[in-house]
Amino acid sequence: MSENREEILADFQACTGVEDVAEAIYHLEETNWDLLRAVSRVMPPDTQSFHAQNDPDVMIVENDMDIPPSAFKPVSSDKALNRIGPVSNNIGHPPAKRREFSSSSTHDIVNYPSASTSSGPSGASTGPKILTFNIKYFERVIKIMLPDSANLSDLKQRIQTEVNVAPCRQNLSSWARMQGYDKIPFSRLQLPQDNELILTVKAFADSVTSDDENEVTQKLSGTYTLHIKYENKTYDLKYQGIKTILQVKADVYSLTDIQVRHQIWSGWPPNIDDNTMLALSGISYPEHELTIRKNPQTKEREKRSMPQIVHLDSDDDEFEDASENFNVDDDYFVDNENSTRKREPLIPDNMEDELVGTVTFNERFTVRYGPIHPPFFQGTVEDALKEACNRPAKDRKILAIYLHHDASVLTNVFCTQLLGYESIMQIIEKNFVLWGWDITFESNKQKFLTALQNALGLVQLGAWAPTSLKNIPVDRLPVMVLIMKIRSATEIFNVINGNVGVNELLTTLIESVDIFSERQTVEAKEEADRAERELVKWEQDEAYRASLEADRKKEETRQRQEKEELEARRQIENEKAETAARKEAIRKEVESRLPLEPPSGQGEQTKIRFRLPKGENVERRFTADTPLRVLLDFLVVQGYPREEYKVISSWPRRDLTALDERQTLKELKLCPQETVILEER
């Protein structure tokens, strides 16, 4: 029996092109190892030579045949889809449920309505894909269905008709797209079949302005400071706006030892996707507070099961045991919707936007293989290269480029068992920047090569790409390309093919990290020494500049003081000159009215001797009836004004300047002679 089944299995694979043994066994088990029925499950009648004359919209069913729902499960192999031809363009659409038939039964012809208004050469539907948007608005859930040819503006117009809110005031949370995508069809944004959105209304002052996109751009290029509280500790982590929430959670894992799948957060926006960039997540900028704790039910969670690998060269018993493991109850084969999403390529054909391609790759990779894998960098390959290599030596990492191919039989094992291995996840998260791309389609492969050429340069890539990447056989894919920067050269260090085991991959990664760390330590020390020398030079330059600045200030202070002193001297001199001029004017005025000295022996006279402050003596005759004012005027003419000098008589001692100037010298008893002394006040 086992030999007969081996022949049936070989014939089935030859007819359908399904290379995945597990998938082939699944279809044969579902049809009880009926070769014709199994082939019909995978290949539509219009693609088989024995049904070439059938109408594309006519389906043959078996009379009164009750087929269980499990028979409607879609094919999960991308190679089988490629054999169908134009039908592969409908990836992402739910397959039409139909009944299987047997070649030995009597058939009835039943007409089914066409799925679209136009059909391809083989009868495949080319109609638009219908997307469902479940929009929560307060306590109401609005369901809107639009074709994938519509865009965000069309969706907002439909929302306006439902809730009477202008599009400029609509704020759709969980919509991680910038305004530049408002006019792009949903088909190019690679949206899932069902979308959950939350509608909030902006205030009139917060309506959309021309600065909104500039604000998003500023956040993308800015730095976020996340204050993450865990137990009694607070971690202040800084991230660029292009970092994703999943990358933040992965970094927190290294700090708290709580794996991402076991983390419970508070502070993120509701219904947010872990693959959303911080700049597009709606958190506070530039600082935001978060809290993390460990899921108390972590120990009760079961580990994710891995599919078993079946080898055709095993003996009969092992083959039969392996076939029994692939039953319809296996978690690997889920409902129709999930299987359809698994069949979707990680990056659709002719992907133009590299950023959208990486976001789509990460989302579909997680849907297909589960959340247990290292975080993928979301951005262009040039951005990933800058993140890993264009940094100081002590902060550099190795850039690991994962190149995916759906046609390879090694892909499922590599993605689930190798990338999901705990030790490999830890070493990649700690030492690598992982960037993923799907090269299933030739257009996406060429786009990747062009982007890598632009990032690394023609000289570096030219000698490597033709032999190490362009001509890699499909059976050796997927591959992981390791790129590291040593000194000023960014080089491809190693290319790890997909036909490796867990131990071999882990050993290769560890060896790469060891080699990189050794060179990184040397370069980091050189950079530290260079930075120390530059610091010493900078300090010396600063000291020299400070000395020059101090000398300049001293010179300015000296010049200012000299100028102030000069101004003060000039002012004093001017004041002295003014005082002297004023005194001279007074002296001349007094001299003009001073009476002449009377001749000797004429009338009653008195002789006054003036003892000057410098010891000199001056004598003059006055008439006895001369008023005291004339005597004081004589002293003014001699240069001794009464405001500055006192005139003291010898006996009795008195200050003549304090007496009545109208009194005569005789009345003051200064006759016939008297000596007076001049004293400065």
Secondary structure, DSSP 8 states (H G I E B T S, - for coil): -HHHHHHHHHHHHHHH----HHHHHHHHHHTTT-HHHHHHHHS-GGGSGGGTTS-TTEEEEETT----GGGG-----HHHHHHH-GGGGGTTS---------TTS-EEEEE---SSS-B-TTS-B----EEEEEEEETTEEEEEEEETT--HHHHHHHHHHHH---GGGEEEET----GGGTTS-HHHHT--SEEEEEEEE--GGGS--TTHHHHHHHHHHSEEEEEEEETTEEEEEEEETT-BHHHHHHHHHHHH---GGGEEEESS-TT--TTSBGGGTT--SSEEEEEEEE-TTGGG-----------TTS-HHHHHHHHHH--TTSTTS--HHHHHHHHS-SS-TT---HHHHHHHHHHHHHHHH-S-S-----S-HHHHHHHHTSS-GGG--EEEEEEE-TT-TTHHHIIIIITT-HHHHHHHHHHEEEEEEE-SSHHHHHHHHHHHHHHH-HHHHHTTHIIIIIT--GGG-SEEEEEEEETTEEEEEEEE-SS--HHHHHHHHHHHHHHHHHHHHHHHHHHHHHHHHHHHHHHHHHHHHHHHHHHHHHHHHHHHHHHHHHHHHHHHHHHHHHHHHHHHHHHHHHHHH------TTSSSEEEEEEE-TTS-EEEEEEETT-BHHHHHHHHHHTT--TTTEEEEETTTTEEGGGS-TTSBTTTTT--SEEEEEEEE-
